[in-house]
Amino acid sequence: MRATGKTITIAVLFIILSLVLSGCSSGSAVEFEVEKVEKEGKNLYPLKREVLEDVKENVNIWIKHPERIKEAFTGTALSDFNLARALDKKEGVKRVRVHEDQKFTVMDLHNGERPEVEYKFFDKSYFVDAKTGKPKTRPYNKERTLTIFLVREGNKWKIDNIVGLPEAIR
């Protein structure tokens, strides 16, 4: 009876081990990281995580704290932001950004030089009168997808360019 108990225990352990191993190998993210490590000799997961953390923080600044935009944007993105604000001022409006259901996906790390992130969200942004604060437009109420490119400045990834529909970026 003791031998039968050991046999059953060993069989159960083999089943659990095979389930764990088959579950780990079926994930595309795991396969991607293993493939990168084998090809390039380095694990890019920490870089991917750092890029995602920084892009989320930068988008939060863009949406909720535009007065701090230089902490989040650089290059083309900063130039485009400043041009859009000048247009808003000329038109006497201010944009209120409301992005719901945000999803960020690293599409390509480009060897850690210019990561590319897909940003999907439901856009409820609208414009208000700059003087009165009263709404000038209705919320967009549209699903959006933007492609965000980042560059490293100091110890942080900043948004260098945003590609998408102009009304979503303005």
C-alpha positions as CSV (number, residue, x, y, z in Angstrom):
1,M,0.0,0.0,0.0
2,R,2.9,2.3,0.8
3,A,4.4,1.8,-2.7
4,T,1.0,2.6,-4.3
5,G,0.8,5.8,-2.3
6,K,4.2,6.9,-3.5
7,T,3.4,6.0,-7.1
8,I,0.2,8.1,-7.0
9,T,2.1,11.0,-5.4
10,I,4.8,10.9,-8.0
11,A,2.3,10.6,-10.8
12,V,0.4,13.7,-9.4
13,L,3.6,15.6,-9.2
14,F,4.5,14.8,-12.8
15,I,1.0,15.9,-14.0
16,I,1.3,19.2,-12.1
17,L,4.8,19.8,-13.4
18,S,3.7,19.1,-17.0
19,L,0.7,21.5,-16.6
20,V,3.0,24.3,-15.2
21,L,5.5,23.8,-17.9
22,S,3.0,23.7,-20.8
23,G,1.2,26.8,-19.4
24,C,4.5,28.8,-19.3
25,S,5.5,28.0,-22.8
26,S,2.2,28.9,-24.4
27,G,2.3,32.6,-23.5
28,S,3.4,34.8,-26.4
29,A,5.0,37.4,-24.1
30,V,7.2,34.7,-22.5
31,E,8.1,33.3,-25.9
32,F,8.9,36.8,-27.1
33,E,11.2,37.5,-24.1
34,V,12.9,34.1,-24.4
35,E,13.5,34.7,-28.1
36,K,15.0,38.1,-27.5
37,V,17.3,36.8,-24.7
38,E,18.5,34.0,-27.0
39,K,19.0,36.4,-30.0
40,E,20.5,39.4,-28.3
41,G,21.8,38.0,-25.1
42,K,19.8,40.3,-22.9
43,N,16.5,40.3,-21.2
44,L,14.4,43.2,-22.4
45,Y,11.5,42.8,-19.9
46,P,12.9,45.4,-17.5
47,L,13.2,47.9,-20.3
48,K,9.6,47.1,-21.5
49,R,8.3,47.6,-17.9
50,E,10.2,50.9,-17.6
51,V,8.9,52.2,-20.9
52,L,5.3,51.3,-19.9
53,E,5.6,53.0,-16.5
54,D,7.1,56.2,-18.1
55,V,4.6,56.4,-20.9
56,K,1.6,56.0,-18.5
57,E,3.1,58.8,-16.3
58,N,3.7,61.0,-19.3
59,V,0.2,60.6,-20.7
60,N,-1.2,61.4,-17.2
61,I,0.7,64.6,-17.3
62,W,-0.6,65.4,-20.8
63,I,-4.2,64.8,-19.7
64,K,-4.3,66.2,-16.2
65,H,-1.3,68.5,-15.8
66,P,-0.5,70.2,-19.2
67,E,1.3,73.0,-17.3
68,R,4.0,70.3,-16.6
69,I,4.2,69.1,-20.2
70,K,8.0,69.7,-20.5
71,E,8.4,66.8,-18.0
72,A,6.6,64.5,-20.4
73,F,7.1,65.7,-23.9
74,T,10.2,66.5,-26.0
75,G,11.0,67.0,-29.7
76,T,8.1,66.9,-32.2
77,A,5.5,66.1,-29.5
78,L,6.4,69.2,-27.5
79,S,6.4,71.4,-30.7
80,D,3.0,70.0,-31.7
81,F,1.6,70.6,-28.2
82,N,2.8,74.2,-28.2
83,L,1.3,74.8,-31.7
84,A,-2.0,73.3,-30.6
85,R,-2.1,75.5,-27.5
86,A,-1.4,78.6,-29.6
87,L,-4.3,77.6,-31.9
88,D,-6.5,77.2,-28.9
89,K,-5.6,80.6,-27.6
90,K,-6.3,82.1,-31.0
91,E,-9.7,80.5,-31.0
92,G,-10.4,81.4,-27.4
93,V,-10.8,77.8,-26.2
94,K,-9.2,75.4,-23.8
95,R,-9.2,71.6,-24.3
96,V,-10.4,69.4,-21.5
97,R,-8.9,65.9,-22.0
98,V,-10.8,63.0,-20.8
99,H,-9.4,59.5,-21.7
100,E,-11.2,56.5,-20.4
101,D,-10.4,52.7,-20.8
102,Q,-6.7,53.4,-21.4
103,K,-4.7,50.5,-22.8
104,F,-0.9,50.7,-23.4
105,T,1.0,48.1,-25.5
106,V,4.7,48.2,-26.2
107,M,4.8,47.4,-30.0
108,D,8.5,47.5,-30.5
109,L,11.5,48.5,-28.3
110,H,13.6,49.4,-31.3
111,N,16.7,48.1,-29.5
112,G,16.0,50.5,-26.6
113,E,16.6,53.6,-28.7
114,R,13.0,54.7,-29.7
115,P,10.4,52.5,-28.1
116,E,7.0,52.5,-29.8
117,V,3.8,52.2,-27.7
118,E,0.2,51.8,-28.9
119,Y,-2.2,53.8,-26.8
120,K,-5.9,53.0,-27.1
121,F,-8.6,54.9,-25.2
122,F,-12.2,56.1,-25.3
123,D,-12.0,59.9,-25.9
124,K,-14.5,62.0,-24.1
125,S,-12.4,65.2,-24.6
126,Y,-14.1,68.5,-25.4
127,F,-13.4,72.3,-25.6
128,V,-14.5,75.0,-23.2
129,D,-14.5,78.8,-23.6
130,A,-11.2,80.0,-22.3
131,K,-12.8,82.9,-20.4
132,T,-16.0,81.5,-19.0
133,G,-15.1,77.8,-18.8
134,K,-18.5,77.0,-20.4
135,P,-18.5,74.0,-22.9
136,K,-18.0,75.0,-26.5
137,T,-18.2,71.5,-27.9
138,R,-19.7,68.2,-27.0
139,P,-17.4,65.3,-25.9
140,Y,-15.9,63.4,-28.9
141,N,-17.1,60.0,-27.5
142,K,-14.9,58.0,-29.9
143,E,-12.5,55.2,-29.5
144,R,-8.9,56.3,-30.4
145,T,-5.6,54.6,-31.2
146,L,-2.4,56.6,-31.1
147,T,1.1,55.5,-31.7
148,I,3.6,57.0,-29.2
149,F,7.3,57.1,-29.8
150,L,9.6,57.7,-26.8
151,V,13.3,58.8,-26.4
152,R,15.4,58.7,-23.3
153,E,16.2,62.0,-21.6
154,G,18.3,61.6,-18.5
155,N,16.8,58.8,-16.5
156,K,13.3,59.0,-18.0
157,W,11.6,58.0,-21.3
158,K,9.8,61.1,-22.7
159,I,7.2,61.2,-25.5
160,D,9.0,62.4,-28.7
161,N,6.2,62.0,-31.2
162,I,2.5,61.0,-31.3
163,V,1.0,59.7,-34.5
164,G,-2.8,59.6,-35.0
165,L,-5.8,61.7,-36.0
166,P,-5.1,65.4,-35.5
167,E,-8.3,65.9,-33.5
168,A,-7.2,63.3,-31.0
169,I,-3.8,64.9,-30.5
170,R,-4.8,68.6,-30.5
